[in-house]
């Protein structure tokens, strides 16, 4: 795909008609994208990298924090859940905030807020556990609007058939951040302590936020380096999207459209995805330390390998989607297949985790690697489906979806910590994630749609 951005103005001109006339990925290639579009897709990916790095740093450092400050499993669970608590309501209003401030300013505030609250964690922990939970809750409030802002951003900057690829770049960035977090923590924490680790990642994130403000544009019309051909192409796509669905301007139509089965199942899939991935990512460091009895230095590569495998899978997923399309699969069928493979693959791997805890740690690492690798299929599954169902209202729908998914993210650490403390076993944790994942796969396969919601209702 990256080769496509070299000298592709003429390519875009030749293929624009086909792009606007067909929704099939098989008829479209990333070669149709122009450099300004690529730049903004990658900016979103880097934003997600910093979000995930700072969130994953908490999951890594909560182990030495708990050892020093004598936190229980349940107290660790509340620390891990706090950012999602704060994000619940700020993501719900994120579309409105972005409409008022613009994507560029909204994301800048989110990045700076994420970094600043990360740097305040050590001081808050010194005061009390409740102060730390309060700071982390505020962190969620500040970064929450970034997600509906990104959805609006990609809707403006990409063609319909390119959105699966665009979302996949964000998934790759999330894996890179998850891969970097153990490396950063294991490198700096033994030497400088966990408090300094928070300061280092926070300051670096603020430096990146300045880059975002210098380069990003709210839309193609205000971008100083977008070509005239690119603006024209994206303007046509925007006109097509506006013709396919009606804007949700009042509460009653908005609620009616959001209650359609295809939208509800999209929200449900997002919630299950967040519940599973956050449970794995947040608790793997604790699992390796307390169940497999590995030190931080010994666990470093065990914690990195699952994210390396997940990254490789996410790089592979767009090719799978293109192959499905070339064999005649519609966008809807492709979304359903990718979602089913992602959920069922993760479920099968997790069911086996507790059975191998008596074996060498690398066996558990392999299963966690498979579990996270299959989550990569969702970038071309339900995650891209947001941009299919509500083209002109993607900020609202993404805000509601991210709000609900934050409820799942909030519940995950609390549910996991209470299960482990109540039963002194991780088996029920992995079985719970597997069960809801399989249910989500079947629900999405049954009720999902790739037709804009208002048009689907009219039909």
LUMTIDREN-623697 format. One record per residue: residue in three letters; x, y, z of N, C-alpha, C in turn. Coordinates in steps of 0.001 Angstrom, whole numbers, plus 500000, padded with zeros to 6 digits. Layout:
BEGIN
ALAXYZXYZXYZ;...
END
This chain:
BEGIN
UNK500795498786500000500000500000500000500836501276500000;UNK501918501392500792502650502653500798503198503049499439;UNK503533502057498560504051502422497235503028503205496445;UNK501769503051496827500703503664496071500723505170496140;UNK501377505727497153501286507162497352502304507935496506;UNK503085507232495709504096507883494891503499508197493517;UNK503394509466493220502946509886491902501597509331491534;UNK500619509417492429499365508746492156498234509693491777;UNK498510510945491463497454511856491055496745511350489813;UNK497524510915488843496918510408487613496159509119487872;UNK496689508285488748495995507047489095494639507351489715;UNK494614508333490611493351508703491253492345509183490228;UNK492821509966489237491930510475488199491323509330487399;UNK492153508328487068491669507210486255490706506325487026;UNK490914506216488356490127505247489119488979505862489894;UNK488866507194489890487840507836490703486447507328490365;UNK486164507174489076484844506694488681484548505319489233;UNK485542504461489161485331503104489682485154503110491189;UNK485900503969491852485810504043493312484423504502493737;UNK483905505495493053482616506046493444481467505166492991;UNK481707504319492024480644503483491499480583502114492117;UNK481565501734492931481579500387493499482071500428494923;UNK481472499615495771481892499536497173482805498360497414;UNK483161497609496401483938496403496584485425496712496673;UNK486056496127497680487498496324497818488249495739496637;UNK487660494719496001488338494100494870488482495044493700;UNK487612496076493643487681497054492571488543498233492950;UNK489041498230494164489762499384494691491107498944495210;UNK492083499801495093493386499516495679493859500745496419;UNK494739500538497377495302501683498089496121502556497161;UNK496400502104495941497144502944495007496360504180494627;UNK495044504183494905494244505352494570494415506474495583;UNK495055506194496679495209507212497704496331508176497351;UNK496177509412497754497145510456497459497869510802498754;UNK499040511391498652499923511562499800499281512300500970;UNK498440513308500718497814514028501830496902513091502607;UNK496175512235501922495319511263502596496169510298503409;UNK497238509814502806498115508892503529498677509542504780;UNK499092510796504658499661511506505805498676511551506961;UNK497417511846506670496441511982507742496010510627508303;UNK496002509600507485495750508255508004496845507859508981;UNK498092508131508619499213507772509495499267508652510747;UNK498807509900510646498737510738511848497768510145512868;UNK496628509681512397495686509020513296496331507803513934;UNK497076507040513135497752505850513658498747506223514757;UNK499503507308514558500477507719515570499768508210516842;UNK498638508897516668497846509282517844497489508049518674;UNK497029507010517981496638505782518671497841505098519305;UNK499003505229518668500225504670519258500465505281520632;UNK500379506606520736500658507257522015499587506950523039;UNK498340506906522589497268506511523516497550505134524105;UNK497843504173523232498046502801523704499320502670524545;UNK500371503369524171501615503282524928501414503752526363;UNK500740504885526517500530505398527865499566504520528659;UNK498542503980527996497624503073528698498322501765529069;UNK499119501210528163499822499964528430500918500131529478;UNK501476501322529531502492501592530559501896501426531953;UNK500646501850532120499971501651533405499854500166533724;UNK499445499356532718499323497922532943500643497273533322;UNK501734497760532728503049497211533051503515497650534438;UNK503355498937534741503919499478535979503045499231537202;UNK501810498770536997500968498495538154501541497349538991;UNK502362496494538378502982495391539126503982495920540163;UNK504998496730539775505885497290540809505187498292541720;UNK504180499001541204503412499911542052502724499142543171;UNK502076498020542796501362497221543793502318496614544808;UNK503506496213544331504484495630545250504963496660546276;UNK505165497902545828505648498942546736504550499488547637;UNK503354499659547078502280500329547809501259499360548386;UNK501508498057548245500661497013548844499221497073548345;UNK499034497217547019497700497204546445497215495762546310;UNK495928495541546570495323494224546361494936494069544894;UNK494469492855544523494016492631543145492869493567542799;UNK491924493709543706490768494572543438491197496032543300;UNK492145496478544141492632497855544019493360498079542700;UNK494133497090542268494756497183540939493684497261539854;UNK492622496477540026491535496505539057490904497877538924;UNK490706498570540040490129499916539985491075500918539329;UNK492368500783539560493331501654538874493267501455537364;UNK493210500197536933493166499906535509491839500317534875;UNK490770500295535670489446500636535149489195502141535108;UNK489895502902535927489588504326536095489585505133534789;UNK490575504974533883490520505763532653489262505506531831;UNK488811504254531812487604503930531048486367504540531682;UNK486363504657533019485241505317533695485135506767533218;UNK486265507452533171486257508840532730485887509004531271;UNK486255508012530448486023508120529007484575507863528617;UNK483794507252529495482433506857529128481635508052528609;UNK481563509114529387480710510226529019481401511184528046;UNK482710511320528149483390512242527232483384511703525811;UNK483365510379525637483256509832524287481850510017523729;UNK480862509994524609479487510180524162479282511565523563;UNK479925512570524161479780513944523660480945514321522748;UNK481814513354522452482999513665521660482685514215520286;UNK481612513699519656481234514210518343480839515667518397;UNK480095516046519436479678517446519589480872518344519896;UNK481774517854520740482985518619521056483813518843519797;UNK483955517788518996484744517898517776484092518841516777;UNK482760518809516676482057519716515765482287521172516147;UNK482440521419517436482647522793517898484112523227517781;UNK485035522351518157486451522724518200487231522332516956;UNK486728521356516204487482520802515089488322519625515552;UNK488604518715514629489365517512514978490753517872515491;UNK491395518808514828492780519146515140492937519583516593;UNK492114520506517052492211521008518420491739519956519417;UNK490672519240519081490155518211519995491211517158520290;UNK491861516668519247492875515629519430494081516179520185;UNK494457517422519922495582518030520642495295518085522144;UNK494083518508522503493713518550523926493752517153524524;UNK493279516164523767493280514783524267494701514280524500;UNK495587514545523561496970514076523688497686514740524866;UNK497537516047524976498194516765526076497597516336527418;UNK496281516165527469495647515716528697496083514321529093;UNK496195513439528115496669512077528366498083512099528938;UNK498943512912528339500338512991528796500443513622530182;UNK499723514719530403499821515436531678499337514571532841;UNK498217513885532649497707513043533736498617511843533985;UNK499265511346532940500231510260533127501379510713534022;UNK501867511927533802502969512433534612502554512719536050;UNK501240512882536281500751513163537636500489511895538448;UNK500518510736537808500213509486538520501117509272539737;UNK502450509425539626503291509193540811502921510078541997;UNK502672511361541740502298512262542835500965511861543445;UNK500026511472542608498716511064543107498823509810543969;UNK499650508851543546499828507628544326500440507928545690;UNK501296508941545746501901509333547020500848509849547996;UNK499817510501547450498745511050548293497843509926548804;UNK497250509177547862496365508077548254495944507305547013;UNK495400506133547239494848505340546135493711506083545454;UNK492865506736546232491731507453545657492190508628544787;UNK493266509279545172493807510365544348494299509818543016;UNK494952508655543051495431508043541810494263507665540914;UNK493212507089541516492027506736540725491398507997540133;UNK491380509093540899490829510349540398491601510893539213;UNK492926510860539277493753511349538166493537510482536922;UNK493477509184537110493276508288535970491874508438535384;UNK490894508738536224489543509011535711489547510284534869;UNK490241511309535341490368512541534565491095512284533248;UNK492053511396533271492734511022532036491740510510531003;UNK490823509659531451489809509146530543488901510228530005;UNK488531511176530864487693512293530419488385513059529297;UNK489687513250529423490424514057528455490697513322527148;UNK491012512018527204491314511341525937490062510809525238;UNK488926510748525946487719510173525364487287510760524028;UNK487225512089523873486754512659522606487639512340521403;UNK488847511845521630489751511568520516489184510507519583;UNK488422509555520098487980508441519263486873508819518289;UNK485784509472518730484837509953517722485464510985516784;UNK486429511762517282487121512717516408487871511984515299;UNK488542510889515652489242510098514632488279509531513599;UNK487116509058514052486140508501513116485672509568512125;UNK485381510768512620484993511866511738486133512222510787;UNK487344512186511305488539512534510538488730511573509364;UNK488690510269509649488884509280508591487743509291507589;UNK486539509598508052485410509689507145485603510810506134;UNK486263511901506567486520513029505667487717512796504762;UNK488684511991505228489958511883504535490128510601503710;UNK489164509696503715489332508447502968488109508139502130;UNK488326507376501067487239506840500264486643505629500981;UNK485412505301500640484698504239501356485481502925501348;UNK486018502545500194486690501255500082488094501259500673;UNK488592502422501065489914502507501673489862502484503202;UNK488648502528503752488533502740505193488967501528505990;UNK488764500339505444489274499158506130490787499220506265;UNK491455499636505192492919499786505234493317500870506226;UNK492571501991506212492903503095507116492778502665508571;UNK491702501958508896491528501469510267492633500489510628;UNK493055499683509640494120498700509890495422499381510304;UNK495699500570509777496922501272510173496884501646511657;UNK495690502015512140495553502284513557495762501039514391;UNK495274499896513892495460498641514605496948498273514674;UNK497660498519513588499104498266513581499796499145514621;UNK499383500413514682499984501326515664499709500878517090;UNK498508500367517346498186499870518684499090498700519058;UNK499346497822518086500238496691518362501672497144518598;UNK502124498129517826503473498647518028503624499255519429;UNK502586499961519874502636500550521212502630499468522285;UNK501807498443522083501763497341523052503087496585523081;UNK503743496558521950505066495941521865506117496810522559;UNK505982498120522425506964499040523000506838499157524517;UNK505617499026525044505405499247526479506252498334527366;UNK506298497008527115507161496172527960508636496530527829;UNK509040496906526611510436497269526384510804498528527151;UNK509937499546527075510189500804527785510196500575529293;UNK509185499858529773509068499639531221510227498810531760;UNK510551497711531057511630496835531533512991497506531429;UNK513141498480530515514418499172530357514619500245531421;UNK513573501041531659513737502198532541513351501929533991;UNK512358501075534229511864500890535597512915500334536559;UNK513709499314536167514716498819537115515799499845537445;UNK516056500765536519517134501747536707516617503023537356;UNK515503503548536840515012504853537274513813504771538212;UNK513157503618538261511953503486539071510703503757538264;UNK509565503265538752508322503383537977507842504825537865;UNK508166505654538844507737507052538779508374507780537582;UNK509653507549537357510340508202536233509825507707534889;UNK509401506467534829508853505932533570507640506742533127;UNK506756507062534069505586507870533724505990509249533206;UNK507001509845533809507449511168533371508034511126531970;UNK508805510089531673509462509980530368508433509853529249;UNK507489508920529391506513508716528312505577509911528194;UNK505256510562529311504386511724529258505013512896528523;UNK506256513204528831506932514314528157507105514060526670;UNK507404512823526304507575512499524878506260512635524133;UNK505159512263524759503849512401524129503504513865523883;UNK503837514734524816503577516168524624504362516696523429;UNK505598516245523272506402516671522118505733516254520812;UNK505164515050520784504467514616519562503213515452519308;UNK502497515829520380501262516598520213501517517892519442;UNK502682518476519647503036519693518896503160519367517404;UNK503744518234517089503860517806515686502485517651515061;UNK501572517039515786500205516879515290499602518235514919;UNK499752519232515779499175520546515503499800521211514286;UNK501066520932514048501755521559512921501386520934511581;UNK501032519657511584500845518935510321499382518704509982;UNK498546518388510962497180517951510690496292519088510202;UNK495304518727509375494262519654508921492909519019509191;UNK491925519816509527490613519274509859489959518532508703;UNK490200518987507491489593518366506318490422518722505087;UNK490176518074503946490976518341502749490941519797502290;UNK489821520475502528489690521856502057490639522806502781;UNK491010522465504005491889523348504789493330522852504843;UNK493611521781504117494966521221504126495840521939503102;UNK496951522451503547497791523257502653498564522420501647;UNK498686521093501879499449520280500934498599519263500186;UNK497262519362500289496383518491499494496246519074498096;UNK496313518223497083496205518689495706494751519006495364;UNK494567519760494284493217520097493835492456518842493427;UNK493143517891492796492496516647492385492007515861493604;UNK492821515862494635492449515131495839491229515761496505;UNK491216517075496606490064517746497193488794517456496407;UNK488914517459495093487759517200494245487245515779494442;UNK488152514838494499487777513437494673487066513228496006;UNK487620513770497074487026513585498395485720514356498534;UNK485593515465497825484342516219497842483215515399497228;UNK483519514664496154482523513800495520482120512657496448;UNK483100512081497112482802511000498048481912511496499171;UNK482179512705499665481378513281500732479944513505500264;UNK479776513925499005478439514124498460477677512809498377;UNK478384511729497967477751510415497890477312509959499275;UNK478173510160500286477839509747501656476623510509502169;UNK476557511802501868475429512593502341474133512160501681;UNK474230511658500460473049511164499790472608509807500273;UNK473469509091500955473163507731501391472537507644502749;UNK472628508700503555472048508652504897471679510051505334;UNK470718510125506190470213511408506652470885511803507950;UNK471257513057508079471911513513509305470970513386510493;UNK471522513001511633470730512838512846470731514159513594;UNK469732514969513332469740516328513863468882516497515101;UNK467988515541515376467169515633516575467262514343517352;UNK466864514408518619467050513261519504466235512059519067;UNK464965512279518638464110511139518306464610510355517108;UNK464919511016515946465493510252514832466811509599515193;UNK467618510290515973468913509719516346468716508426517119;UNK467816508438518108467573507229518893467005506127518026;UNK466094506486517110465487505489516228466529504804515354;UNK467433505594514799468470505007513935469460504175514755;UNK469808504647515945470779503937516768470236502625517311;UNK468897502476517326468294501260517856468087500184516797;UNK468529500422515575468434499385514548469345498211514910;UNK468922496978514603469729495798514957471154495858514432;UNK471338496373513214472685496417512641473607497339513423;UNK473033498376514040473827499312514833474064498749516236;UNK473035498146516810473171497564518153474206496452518171;UNK474219495625517129475180494518517103476596495048516878;UNK476717496164516183478019496808516025478539497283517383;UNK477666497905518155478053498335519503478422497139520378;UNK477626496066520274477894494877521097479253494272520761;UNK479567494180519467480861493631519053482001494478519594;UNK481827495797519563482865496705520069483066496506521565;UNK481968496335522297482063496136523738482795494829524076;UNK482459493763523354483108492472523603484589492542523258;UNK484901493212522151486298493376521750487087494101522843;UNK486553495206523336487257495949524374487396495148525664;UNK486345494447526027486388493633527242487504492594527147;UNK487593491918526009488599490869525851490014491392525738;UNK490231492355524851491598492835524627492136493575525850;UNK491285494356526519491775495068527708492085494090528829;UNK491275493046528959491553492038529984492901491368529736;UNK493166491027528486494435490370528152495602491328528353;UNK495498492512527743496617493450527779496921493952529181;UNK495876494224529957496084494800531290496585493784532307;UNK496181492531532139496477491542533175497575490559532810;UNK498047490574531575499166489690531227500382489905532123;UNK500798491159532393501954491330533286501739490701534658;UNK500535490871535210500231490267536509500208488745536417;UNK499643488203535338499566486755535162500956486136535097;UNK501838486748534330503206486223534225503956486350535550;UNK503668487406536316504370487600537584503845486674538672;UNK502518486520538755501938485815539899501621484349539630;UNK501297484001538387500963482611538069502180481861537525;UNK502879482489536599504049481837535991505348482191536707;UNK505264483091537700506380483414538595507625483907537865;UNK507412484799536893508525485389536155508801486789536689;UNK510066487133536800510435488500537171510175489426535990;UNK510253490743536235510019491712535166511004491512534019;UNK512268491249534353513278491038533305513000489768532519;UNK512574488710533222512279487449532542511010487551531696;UNK510052488339532157508766488422531461508802489348530258;UNK509839490165530119509867491191529080509565490623527699;UNK510277489593527299510095489053525950508801488249525833;UNK508372487666526938507081486983526930505941487974526695;UNK506079489166527229505062490191527057505144490866525689;UNK506317490859525099506480491491523789506023490586522648;UNK506295489271522769506017488364521653504549488377521211;UNK503559488327522118502170488359521645501856489576520784;UNK502441490711521128502171491920520351502939491922519033;UNK504084491266518997504796491114517731503978490263516759;UNK503418489156517265502599488290516421501337489023515981;UNK500727489775516921499528490541516577499835491583515510;UNK500994492216515602501393493200514598501530492558513230;UNK502193491406513163502353490709511884500996490360511281;UNK500055489943512134498724489599511640497997490818511105;UNK498120491947511800497437493158511357497976493665510023;UNK499268493437509775499833493796508471499306492886507372;UNK498905491693507760498428490691506814496936490843506517;UNK496170491401507462494713491454507357494204492191506114;UNK494743493369505738494226494020504530494326493138503284;UNK495361492322503193495485491410502055494394490355502070;UNK494023489908503258492935488939503370491632489554502881;UNK491372490809503285490155491492502852490128491663501337;UNK491269492009500755491342492152499300491116490817498604;UNK491633489758499182491436488425498596489961488038498630;UNK489295488304499739487863487999499832487082488762498766;UNK487420490043498596486720490849497604486985490353496189;UNK488226489953495918488556489463494579487823488179494238;UNK487371487470495262486619486231495056485109486457495121;UNK484714487730495086483292488047494977482585488375496267;UNK483283488435497394482626488754498658482258490237498698;UNK481056490540499131480641491923499312481346492514500526;UNK481239493826500673481835494456501852481216493883503122;UNK479885493679503121479234493111504296479748491714504602;UNK479808490857503580480276489498503820481709489490504315;UNK482531490357503765483921490453504216483990490875505678;UNK483192491895506067483167492345507455482747491196508385;UNK481733490427507984481230489339508825482270488231508995;UNK482935487882507910483941486816507980485103487244508878;UNK485578488458508677486719488933509462486375489002510950;UNK485164489444511257484740489540512649484631488151513274;UNK484052487200512547483893485841513075485243485182513323;UNK486149485307512375487481484719512545488183485339513751;UNK488055486662513905488708487340515017488210486867516364;UNK486899486839516546486345486456517850486551484968518161;UNK486278484112517198486370482673517454487824482253517660;UNK488735482809516894490149482490517070490659482869518449;UNK490278484063518907490670484500520256490080483578521318;UNK488820483202521149488150482351522133488839481000522271;UNK489167480380521153489800479058521189491145479117521910;UNK491932480146521627493244480271522276493107480464523783;UNK492161481297524207492035481593525638491516480405526439;UNK490671479587525840490158478410526538491295477482526963;UNK492369477503526208493489476596526483494505477153527474;UNK494445478458527787495500479094528573495661478443529949;UNK494570478272530660494687477750532024495193476303532043;UNK494960475581530952495352474175530920496870473997530809;UNK497590475026530383499029474872530120499894475609531142;UNK499293476105532236500075476893533193501181476081533855;UNK501048474739533866502083473898534478503235473624533515;UNK503056474006532262504098473818531250505029475029531245;UNK506140474976530524507042476134530447506300477397530012;UNK506706478562530501505981479812530223505791480112528738;UNK506696479638527884506570479945526461505315479341525850;UNK504761478282526460503507477702525957502354478680526194;UNK502313479262527381501296480287527662501479481503526756;UNK502727481878526552503018483019525672502491482760524264;UNK502658481537523770502173481193522431500656481347522343;UNK499940480912523378498484481021523360498030482474523437;UNK498681483272524280498359484694524308498660485348522944;UNK499699484883522292500049485411520968498954485124519964;UNK498427483903519979497329483554519078496083484374519406;UNK495796484510520696494600485247521106494640486686520600;UNK495772487359520764495882488748520314496012488845518795;UNK496640487853518168496779487885516715495421487916516039;UNK494473487123516538493160487078515903492383488369516086;UNK492708489179517100492014490454517245492315491392516075;UNK493411491135515359493759491977514216492741491927513105;UNK491949490854513018490958490739511953489839491774512103;UNK489679492312513285488566493240513516488774494584512829;UNK489998494916512442490214496189511749489452496233510433;UNK489276495077509791488486494995508563487126494370508842;UNK486772494258510122485485493705510517484597494795511083;UNK484238494669512362483294495630512932483877497033513027;UNK485198497171513197485766498511513374485600499350512113;UNK485757498733510947485523499452509699484040499649509437;UNK483197498836510059481751498908509829481148500227510307;UNK481777500890511289481293502201511720481198503165510538;UNK482182503086509668482245504022508549481299503623507425;UNK480768502394507475479799501941506477478389502395506824;UNK478033502294508114476635502378508512476129503809508607;UNK476981504734509046476545506115509231477557507094508637;UNK477707507161507333478742508049506758478681509496507246;UNK477523510196507194477553511605507599477441511817509100;UNK477183510750509846476977510886511293477956510034512069;UNK479100509775511478480029508834512088480549509339513437;UNK480608510666513624481062511186514916480098510820516032;UNK478783510982515771477779510625516766477806509131517057;UNK477754508321516001477681506871516179478947506346516835;UNK480096506837516393481352506415516997481411506848518456;UNK480873508044518769480860508499520150480029507588521036;UNK478836507204520548477989506290521315478669504931521447;UNK479226504434520329479890503133520360481081503114521295;UNK481869504168521271483029504228522158482625504426523608;UNK481505505132523821480993505270525181480623503895525743;UNK479871503117524958479464501785525403480667500857525552;UNK481623500965524631482808500118524732483646500494525952;UNK483580501769526354484288502178527567483653501573528810;UNK482333501343528749481685500641529860482294499238529988;UNK482487498570528837483111497244528850484560497329529321;UNK485267498378528873486659498556529306486745498815530801;UNK485772499558531323485730499809532758485442498516533520;UNK484516497720532983484115496493533671485219495445533665;UNK486009495408532584486983494317532422487937494173533611;UNK488676495219534012489605495035535148488891494698536447;UNK487698495277536635486964495020537879486458493584537913;UNK485899493125536787485400491746536710486554490763536898;UNK487657490999536201488798490086536282489338490021537709;UNK489547491188538325490131491195539674489221490507540685;UNK487905490700540561486981490058541493486883488552541273;UNK486951488119540000486940486680539718488180486020540316;UNK489329486632540085490580486047540576490603486023542100;UNK490140487103542720490159487154544179489139486191544791;UNK488003486001544105486963485138544654487288483660544483;UNK487843483298543322488061481882543013489521481460543051;UNK490424482421543219491865482138543247492287481357542005;UNK491669481678540891491966480980539634491675481919538467;UNK492479481774537409492278482572536199491424481844535162;UNK491082480588535411490354479795534422489026480450534043;UNK488290480941535054486988481534534771487110482855534017;UNK488231483529534174488465484762533422488520484460531927;UNK489352483488531557489527483178530139488265482557529551;UNK487546481743530323486304481152529833485236482216529593;UNK485197483210530466484218484288530297484466485064529013;UNK485720485415528766486054486153527540485740485316526314;UNK486047484023526362485779483139525224484286483049524931;UNK483478482932525975482033482776525778481411484011525134;UNK481744485202525635481147486413525061481695486673523658;UNK482908486244523372483481486421522037482733485583521005;UNK482447484345521338481704483483520412480293484025520188;UNK479658484498521254478322485089521115478357486308520192;UNK479387487146520334479502488339519494479705487971518032;UNK480473486925517766480708486488516381479401486096515707;UNK478574485326516384477307484890515804476333486050515656;UNK476302486958516615475395488092516533475752489000515363;UNK477051489289515201477476490164514108477196489512512756;UNK477420488220512656477158487511511396475679487530511041;UNK474821487603512050473377487555511812472774488919511505;UNK473207489962512205472506491243512143473287492385511500;UNK474544492211511218475352493328510692474864493775509320;UNK475172495017508981474832495583507675475942496521507236;UNK476118496641505914477075497613505381476354498729504642;UNK475016498772504797474204499797504149473978500948505115;UNK474159502212504670473885503333505570472526503188506223;UNK472452503459507524471288503099508323469995503733507809;UNK470038504998507473468809505653507021468330505062505714;UNK469248504721504811468877504132503544468321502731503748;UNK468949501977504660468485500622504944467062500639505459;UNK466761501629506300465414501722506855464412502061505752;UNK464795502948504854463890503320503762463614502141502851;UNK464683501331502608464506500163501738463590499131502395;
END
